[in-house]
Amino acid sequence: MNVLGQAGFVAGGRLCGALLQAASLAVLARQIGPPEFGEFAVWYGAAVVLQAVLNFGLTPLLVRMRAAGDREPDVAAILRFCRRGSVLAGLVGLLACLTLVAAAGLPAYVVLLAGWVVVDNLVETYLAIPLADGRAWENASSLIFRRAILFAVLISGVSLGLDPSAFYGVGLLLGSLASLLLVARSLKRGPQTAASAMGVRSIAAEAKYFWTNSVVTQARNLDVVVVSLVATGGATVGYFAAASRLTSPLRIVPTSFAAVLMPAAVRALRSGQYKSAVRATVAVCAVSSLGFLCVGLAVPYVLPRLLGGDYEGAVGVVQIVCLGLVFAAIASQLNAVLQAFGHVRLVSNISLSTTVTCLVLVAVLVPPFGAAGGGWGLTASYVLQSVVLVLFTWRSIRRGS
């Protein structure tokens, strides 16, 4: 299957999954209101960052190793490390969260989010194998399955008049647990457990720049945390959280293509064929950018009806973020290309600098301009990242990476 075909499977699955998640977030936001939704978004964003930390960069490393086709023992060693690490992280995380809930009065759903982080991280690591092998439909179906369970559980909780935030966490955790059982079973046909010389240190050495890039990229999800620290009212946090979280489905097409672009680019690098990958990249960026702009134009008519009148103040913020997603789409593709070319450290350094810039801009612009200032800070960081990546990618291609 070609790059666009695999991207279609992954994008279709992620788009369906993201729409289900967006619907779930919309139900949650409508049920609990802007201030409470802002608080939930703070903890959810922290959970997403924690998942990237606990992944240690192993998912993209596994994709690259498996696509290369000559490191099966090392792939098996990393999978064993992931299984053991997940058990340890789960036990430590459960104890820490229960202690914080009891001692510091944190919301009970924090425990559920922590459990979801550990289980879902293992699911995504396992799914690196079918993705690298070209079986993108497994990744697509797994995500749809997880998000469908989330939506069903949340709707059940709301119908029964129970805490929507807690049932959102329950839905996330149950979906990931069910998916883990299916994915682990399919991996019995995967890499054999041959002997490998890789230990924890050698795994960490190869994964460290993938890890840095993943963590700092996901650290953008701390934007709502930053807004909660500098904003003067709960409504501002809620408006920004709505713009930041509900626009996430819009990034599915470009990020899905980036997920399959890296193994394809690795193979293209070995064969010297770049043109098809370049054409596909340009096409995906153009289509997704047009989609972002169309959604931005429709937001004033759709958002108040979807979330209710309490969220009218978020309309302008969502439009600003949609503009930024045009540049985020470009950055996603070029990250994958440069990683495939072996410039993993460069990508991680660029991601680190632009993420820090993002959070600083959000912190500086929210006090005088409110949620809209946070949106402009987010957008400016995407513009900066895409411009820098374009320059380095162009230089790498000209040098014949």
Salt bridges, closest charged atoms under 4 A:
GLU72 OE1 - ARG66 NH1 2.39
ASP74 OD2 - ARG71 NE 3.01
ASP120 OD1 - ARG146 NH1 2.76
GLU124 OE2 - ARG146 NH1 2.94
ASP133 OD1 - ARG66 NE 2.79
ASP133 OD2 - ARG135 NH1 3.25
GLU138 OE2 - ARG135 NE 2.63
GLU138 OE2 - ARG189 NH2 3.92
GLU206 OE2 - ARG71 NH2 2.52
ASP223 OD1 - ARG245 NH2 3.71
